[in-house]
Amino acid sequence: MSLQVFLQAQLFGSEQFLGVHSTQNESSDSHSADLVGRCAWLTLLCEVLPRALLSKLKLSRMLLGSSSAEQFLLVLAEEEIPRANEFLITAAAALSQLSNDTLRLVWASTENLGAWPVARKRLDDALQARVAAPLSHSADIPQAFAPFESLSETAAAASYFVQFSAGLAAAKRVGWSAASPAHLSWDAGDYSWPLTDRSSDQATEDDSILFPRRGATDDAGNPLSLSELAARADGAHRWGILRGDVDHFDAHLRRSNTIEEHIHLSVLFKEFFAGELALLCTLPDFWRKVTILYRGGDDFAVAGSWDALVLLARELQRLFEKFIEQNAQSFPGLEARTISMSLSIAPESMTPLASVFLDAGAELRTSKSTEPGSFHLFGRTLEWKRLADAEELKAGLIRLVKDFKFPPGYINDLASVYREAFSARASRRGKAVRVDKPWRTYVRLTTIIPQARGKELNNVRNAVITNLVGKRTAGLKLRPSARVGLEWARLAAGSTI
């Protein structure tokens, strides 16, 4: 009887790969199509490669344990490992060439001996060793001495992702060919697999790939440009990118006691993001304003009108909390119970999409390292429970402008009070700042929003001041949530940050 072997592969360099065109002098629409194609290709790559390997070896689909955008796990017989290594060596070389050496596929295998935590540690150690020594793998040695790519080859690789983006909406299957192991194709190839938008569809088609496609389109069904996305925003015409990531998900997986538990957790989180994102993007508030860019095993990226992205983040975090409540009893440890997000708004409508994507990623990493389970928006990191306070303040400020005809510039005057009192360090940490002379700050706030006749107007005015500084004027503190609410209101009123 042959020995059972676990083979795990991981893809490194995705952030650099997705932002590689952010500085090129091309049109905004060309940048958008390129990044959309790269995101779709990257989302599907580690779904297709293990299936192609199993098809090539004529093995059952049941041997695929888990797969997501940047990793997959297979269970193979010991005698199949040499052929699997040969397949992956060829694929890794093709990936490196197509991505201009920004992506690197690394894999390791170990026997199914002992408990799963022991086998998992052997896999992790082997993967780390190969990451630390790039030329230790035979796939990298030929590449180290290969000649540099010509400009025509680089241009051909770039045009491939634009073409891949063009067929995204109408494709029913994704294919793979041995002649071009890194080039995925729509509705073609030596082997192909159906695409499904819902996890429930996989019950009828076991070999289908979960790949939700939701994009903002015009009345003719064509994808919207960035300027058109910005024009659909209420208030200031701006667009942005929302990125999210589950906190400490890797540590959560390492606590799995069995391979079945590991697979269950991987599939559970992947289907949550695929299913909930696809469903949310069909709701009236989002379906004409947002486009799904990327969906991984524990993270996602969405582009769209800035106002829709703020609401989408709030709804997705609420659904994630419910998801955790329903499944928390089956989760080992305390990790992966919160989600962090970041919203980066483009300074101009013609800003390259990849540039904003990288900014959102940098802000997300900063947010996760300082305070996991938070939301970074408008230059501030805020706890999720404080987002409702910011929204309440925004609603009050906008009501003063629209219903009571306050000039929109008064929101800028209120923001100037915060600029004087808030230090950059304290605002990033999301802490309230105690004011040295509270009476002076309170007088300035009441001067900017003067008392007037009318009970309803004064109720709104008092609620706005309370949201800004709290109820205790003696111990006056400027709240971080109020700073977010002010910037939110400025954009909603049509101003710029």
C-alpha positions in Angstrom: 0.0 0.0 0.0 1.4 3.4 -1.0 2.2 6.1 1.6 -0.1 9.1 1.7 1.7 12.5 1.2 0.5 16.1 1.8 1.6 18.7 -0.8 1.1 22.3 0.1 1.9 25.2 -2.2 1.9 29.0 -1.6 2.2 32.0 -3.9 4.4 34.9 -2.8 4.6 38.4 -4.2 1.0 39.2 -4.9 1.1 42.7 -3.6 4.0 43.7 -5.8 2.4 41.9 -8.7 -0.9 43.8 -8.4 0.8 47.1 -8.1 3.5 46.7 -10.7 1.8 49.0 -13.3 1.0 51.8 -10.8 3.8 54.2 -12.2 3.5 53.6 -15.9 2.4 56.4 -18.2 -0.8 54.9 -19.5 -4.4 55.9 -19.5 -6.6 55.4 -16.4 -8.9 53.0 -18.2 -5.9 50.9 -19.3 -4.7 50.7 -15.7 -8.1 49.7 -14.6 -8.5 46.8 -17.1 -4.9 45.6 -16.3 -5.5 45.5 -12.6 -9.0 43.9 -12.9 -7.4 41.2 -15.1 -4.6 40.6 -12.7 -7.0 40.3 -9.8 -9.2 37.9 -11.6 -6.2 35.8 -12.8 -4.7 35.7 -9.3 -8.0 34.8 -7.7 -8.3 31.8 -10.1 -4.7 30.7 -10.3 -4.5 28.5 -7.2 -7.9 27.1 -7.9 -6.9 26.0 -11.4 -3.4 24.8 -10.8 -4.2 22.0 -8.4 -7.1 20.9 -10.5 -4.9 20.9 -13.6 -2.3 18.8 -11.7 -4.9 16.2 -10.7 -6.3 16.1 -14.2 -2.8 15.7 -15.6 -2.1 12.8 -13.3 -5.6 11.4 -13.9 -6.5 11.5 -10.2 -9.8 12.2 -8.4 -10.9 15.8 -7.6 -11.5 14.5 -4.0 -7.7 14.7 -3.4 -7.9 18.5 -3.4 -8.0 19.5 0.2 -8.3 23.3 0.1 -7.5 26.1 -2.3 -7.8 29.9 -2.4 -6.1 32.7 -4.2 -2.6 32.2 -2.8 -2.4 28.6 -1.6 -3.6 25.0 -2.1 -3.3 21.7 -0.4 -3.3 18.3 -2.0 -3.3 14.7 -0.8 -1.3 12.4 -3.1 0.3 9.0 -3.2 4.0 8.9 -2.6 4.7 7.6 -6.2 2.9 10.7 -7.7 5.2 13.2 -6.0 8.0 13.2 -8.7 5.4 13.9 -11.4 3.8 16.6 -9.3 7.1 18.3 -8.7 7.8 18.2 -12.4 4.4 19.8 -13.1 4.9 22.5 -10.5 8.5 23.3 -11.6 7.2 24.0 -15.1 4.3 26.1 -13.7 6.6 28.1 -11.4 8.9 29.0 -14.2 6.0 30.1 -16.4 4.5 32.2 -13.5 7.8 33.9 -12.9 8.1 34.8 -16.6 4.5 36.0 -17.0 4.6 38.2 -13.8 8.1 39.6 -14.6 9.6 37.9 -11.6 7.1 39.4 -9.1 5.3 36.1 -8.3 7.0 33.0 -6.8 5.3 29.6 -6.4 6.8 27.6 -3.5 5.7 24.1 -2.4 6.7 21.4 0.0 5.5 17.8 0.7 5.6 15.5 3.7 4.3 12.1 4.6 1.0 11.6 6.4 2.6 10.3 9.6 1.7 11.4 13.1 -0.9 14.0 14.1 -1.9 16.8 11.7 -0.2 19.6 13.8 3.1 17.7 13.4 2.7 17.2 9.7 1.6 20.9 9.4 4.8 22.0 11.2 7.0 19.9 8.8 5.2 21.6 5.9 5.7 25.0 7.3 9.4 24.5 8.1 10.0 23.2 4.6 8.2 26.1 3.0 10.1 28.6 5.1 13.4 27.0 4.2 12.6 27.4 0.5 11.4 31.0 0.9 14.6 31.8 2.8 16.8 30.1 0.1 15.3 31.1 -3.2 17.8 29.1 -5.3 17.4 25.9 -3.3 14.5 24.8 -5.5 15.3 23.4 -8.9 12.6 25.6 -10.4 14.6 28.7 -9.6 18.1 27.6 -10.8 17.4 27.9 -14.6 15.7 31.3 -14.1 18.7 32.7 -12.3 20.9 32.3 -15.4 18.2 33.0 -18.0 18.5 36.1 -20.2 16.5 39.2 -19.5 13.1 39.5 -21.0 12.8 41.7 -24.1 10.5 44.7 -24.1 8.1 42.9 -26.5 7.8 39.9 -24.1 7.0 42.3 -21.2 4.4 44.1 -23.3 2.9 40.8 -24.3 2.6 39.8 -20.7 0.9 43.1 -19.9 -1.6 42.9 -22.7 -2.5 39.4 -21.6 -4.1 40.7 -18.4 -6.1 43.3 -20.3 -7.4 40.6 -22.6 -8.2 38.4 -19.6 -10.2 41.2 -18.1 -12.2 41.7 -21.4 -13.6 38.1 -21.2 -14.3 38.2 -17.5 -18.0 39.0 -17.5 -19.2 36.6 -20.1 -17.0 33.5 -19.4 -18.7 30.3 -18.2 -15.6 28.2 -17.8 -11.9 28.8 -17.0 -9.3 26.6 -18.8 -5.7 25.6 -18.6 -3.3 24.3 -21.2 0.0 22.4 -20.8 1.6 24.6 -23.6 1.1 27.7 -21.5 0.8 26.6 -17.9 0.6 30.2 -16.5 -1.9 31.5 -19.0 -5.5 30.8 -18.0 -8.2 31.1 -20.7 -11.9 31.6 -20.8 -14.0 28.8 -22.3 -10.9 27.0 -23.8 -7.9 25.0 -22.9 -6.8 21.3 -22.5 -8.8 21.2 -19.3 -11.6 23.5 -18.2 -13.9 23.9 -15.2 -17.2 25.6 -14.8 -17.5 28.9 -12.8 -20.2 29.4 -10.2 -21.2 32.4 -8.2 -22.7 30.5 -5.3 -21.3 27.9 -3.0 -24.6 26.0 -3.1 -24.1 25.3 -6.8 -21.1 23.2 -6.0 -23.4 20.5 -4.7 -24.5 19.7 -8.2 -21.1 20.4 -9.9 -18.3 19.1 -7.6 -15.6 20.3 -10.0 -16.9 23.9 -10.3 -14.9 26.8 -9.1 -16.5 29.4 -6.8 -15.8 32.7 -8.5 -18.4 35.5 -7.9 -18.3 38.3 -10.5 -20.0 41.5 -9.5 -19.2 44.7 -11.4 -20.7 48.1 -11.8 -21.9 48.6 -15.4 -23.7 51.2 -17.5 -27.1 50.7 -19.1 -25.6 48.8 -22.0 -23.8 46.4 -19.7 -20.3 47.8 -20.2 -18.0 48.2 -17.2 -17.8 51.7 -15.8 -14.7 53.7 -16.0 -13.2 55.2 -12.8 -14.6 58.7 -13.6 -18.1 57.2 -14.1 -17.8 55.3 -10.8 -16.8 58.6 -9.1 -19.8 60.4 -10.8 -22.2 58.0 -9.1 -21.1 59.0 -5.6 -23.5 61.2 -3.6 -21.7 64.4 -2.7 -18.1 64.7 -3.8 -17.5 62.8 -7.1 -14.7 60.4 -5.9 -13.9 56.7 -6.1 -11.9 54.5 -3.8 -10.8 51.0 -3.0 -11.9 49.0 0.1 -9.6 46.2 1.3 -10.2 43.8 4.2 -8.4 41.0 5.9 -9.3 38.6 8.8 -7.0 39.2 11.8 -4.5 36.3 12.6 -6.1 33.9 10.2 -2.8 32.0 9.7 -2.5 31.4 13.4 -6.1 30.3 13.5 -5.4 27.6 10.9 -2.3 26.4 12.8 -4.4 25.5 15.8 -6.4 23.0 13.7 -6.1 19.5 15.3 -6.9 17.5 12.2 -6.6 17.9 8.5 -10.4 17.8 8.2 -10.6 20.7 10.6 -8.0 22.6 8.6 -10.0 22.1 5.3 -13.3 22.9 7.0 -12.0 26.3 8.2 -10.3 27.1 4.9 -13.5 26.4 2.9 -15.8 28.1 5.5 -14.0 31.5 5.3 -13.5 31.4 1.6 -17.2 30.7 1.0 -18.2 33.5 3.5 -16.3 36.2 1.5 -17.3 34.8 -1.9 -21.0 34.5 -0.9 -21.5 37.6 1.2 -19.6 39.9 -1.1 -21.5 38.6 -4.1 -24.9 39.0 -2.3 -24.1 42.5 -0.9 -23.1 43.8 -4.3 -26.5 43.0 -5.7 -28.3 45.2 -3.2 -29.7 48.5 -4.4 -27.1 50.6 -2.5 -24.2 48.8 -4.2 -25.0 47.1 -7.4 -24.4 50.2 -9.6 -21.5 51.5 -7.5 -19.1 48.8 -6.6 -17.0 46.2 -8.4 -15.3 43.1 -6.8 -11.6 43.1 -7.7 -10.2 40.3 -5.6 -11.4 37.5 -3.2 -8.9 35.4 -1.3 -9.3 32.8 1.5 -9.5 35.4 4.2 -9.3 38.8 2.4 -10.9 40.9 -0.4 -10.7 44.1 -2.4 -13.5 46.1 -3.9 -13.5 49.3 -6.0 -16.3 51.7 -6.3 -17.9 55.1 -5.3 -16.5 56.2 -2.0 -19.9 56.5 -0.2 -21.0 53.0 -1.2 -17.7 51.5 0.0 -18.2 53.0 3.5 -21.6 51.4 3.8 -20.3 48.2 2.3 -17.6 47.9 4.9 -20.1 48.4 7.7 -22.5 45.8 6.4 -19.7 43.3 5.7 -18.3 43.7 9.3 -21.8 43.2 10.7 -22.2 40.0 8.7 -18.8 38.8 9.8 -19.7 39.3 13.4 -22.8 37.1 12.9 -20.7 34.6 11.0 -18.3 34.3 14.0 -21.1 34.1 16.5 -22.6 31.1 14.6 -19.3 29.3 14.2 -17.3 30.4 17.2 -17.9 27.1 19.1 -16.1 25.1 16.4 -13.2 27.5 16.2 -10.0 26.6 18.1 -8.3 29.5 19.9 -9.2 33.2 19.9 -7.8 34.2 16.5 -9.7 35.0 13.4 -12.6 36.5 15.3 -12.2 40.1 14.0 -11.7 41.7 10.6 -9.8 44.8 9.7 -10.5 47.0 6.7 -9.1 50.1 5.0 -10.7 52.6 2.6 -8.4 54.6 0.3 -10.0 57.4 -1.7 -8.3 58.5 -4.9 -7.1 62.1 -4.8 -8.3 62.5 -8.4 -10.6 60.7 -10.7 -7.8 59.9 -13.1 -5.5 58.4 -10.4 -4.2 54.9 -11.5 -6.3 52.1 -9.9 -3.2 50.1 -8.9 -1.8 53.1 -7.0 -4.9 53.4 -4.8 -4.9 49.6 -4.4 -1.3 49.8 -2.9 -2.2 52.7 -0.7 -5.2 50.7 0.7 -3.0 47.7 1.4 -0.4 49.8 3.2 -3.1 51.4 5.4 -4.6 48.0 6.1 -1.3 46.6 7.3 -0.8 49.6 9.5 -4.2 49.3 11.0 -3.8 45.5 11.6 -0.4 46.0 13.3 -1.6 48.8 15.6 -5.2 47.8 16.5 -6.6 44.6 14.9 -10.4 44.7 14.4 -10.6 48.3 13.2 -11.4 50.4 10.1 -9.0 52.8 8.6 -10.8 55.6 6.7 -10.2 59.3 6.0 -6.7 59.0 7.5 -7.9 57.7 10.8 -8.1 54.2 12.4 -11.4 53.7 14.2 -12.9 50.9 16.2 -15.9 49.3 14.5 -18.2 50.2 17.4 -17.3 53.9 16.9 -18.3 54.0 13.3 -21.9 54.5 14.3 -20.9 57.6 16.3 -19.1 59.0 13.2 -22.2 58.2 11.0 -24.5 59.9 13.5 -22.4 63.0 13.5 -22.2 63.0 9.7 -26.0 62.8 9.5 -26.4 65.7 11.8 -24.0 67.9 10.0 -25.5 67.1 6.6 -29.0 67.9 8.0 -27.8 71.3 9.1 -26.6 71.9 5.5 -29.6 70.5 3.6 -32.6 71.1 6.0 -31.5 74.3 7.8 -29.4 75.9 5.0 -26.1 76.2 6.9 -23.2 77.0 4.5 -21.1 73.8 3.7 -18.0 75.7 4.6 -18.9 75.5 8.3 -17.9 71.8 8.3 -14.4 73.0 7.3 -14.4 75.4 10.2 -15.2 72.6 12.6 -12.5 70.5 11.1 -10.0 73.3 11.7 -10.6 73.0 15.5 -9.5 69.4 15.3 -6.4 70.2 13.2 -5.2 72.5 16.0 -5.9 70.1 18.9 -5.2 66.7 17.3 -1.6 65.5 17.2 -0.9 63.1 14.3 0.3 60.4 16.7 -2.8 60.5 18.9 -5.2 60.5 15.9 -3.6 57.4 14.3 -4.0 55.5 17.6 -7.7 56.4 17.6 -7.5 58.0 21.1 -9.5 61.0 22.3 -7.3 64.1 23.0 -7.9 66.1 26.1 -8.1 69.8 25.5 -5.9 72.1 27.6 -8.4 75.0 27.5 -11.8 73.4 27.1 -13.8 76.6 27.5 -12.0 78.2 24.5 -12.6 75.2 22.3 -16.3 75.0 23.4 -16.8 78.7 22.6 -15.3 78.2 19.1 -17.6 75.3 18.4 -20.7 77.2 19.6 -19.6 80.2 17.5 -19.3 78.1 14.3 -22.7 76.5 15.0 -24.6 79.5 16.6 -27.8 79.0 18.5 -30.9 79.9 16.6 -34.6 80.0 16.9 -36.4 76.7 16.5 -36.5 73.8 18.8 -35.7 71.2 16.1 -32.7 73.2 14.8 -31.3 73.6 18.3 -31.8 69.9 19.1 -29.8 69.0 16.0 -27.1 71.6 16.9 -26.8 70.3 20.4 -26.5 66.7 19.2 -23.8 67.7 16.8 -21.8 69.4 19.6 -22.3 66.5 21.9 -21.0 64.1 19.2 -18.0 66.3 18.8 -16.8 66.8 22.4 -19.1 64.7 24.6 -21.5 65.8 27.4 -18.9 66.9 30.0 -17.6 70.4 29.1 -15.3 70.4 32.1 -13.4 67.4 30.8 -13.6 68.2 27.2 -12.1 65.7 24.8 -12.0 65.7 21.0 -13.1 62.3 19.8 -11.5 60.4 16.9 -14.9 59.3 15.7 -15.9 62.9 15.4 -12.9 63.6 13.2 -14.0 60.7 10.9 -17.5 62.1 11.0 -16.3 65.5 9.9 -14.4 64.2 6.9 -17.3 62.0 6.0 -19.7 65.0 6.1 -17.3 67.1 4.0 -17.4 64.5 1.2 -21.1 64.0 1.6 -21.6 67.8 1.3 -19.6 67.8 -1.9 -16.3 69.1 -0.5 -12.9 67.4 -0.9 -10.6 66.0 1.8 
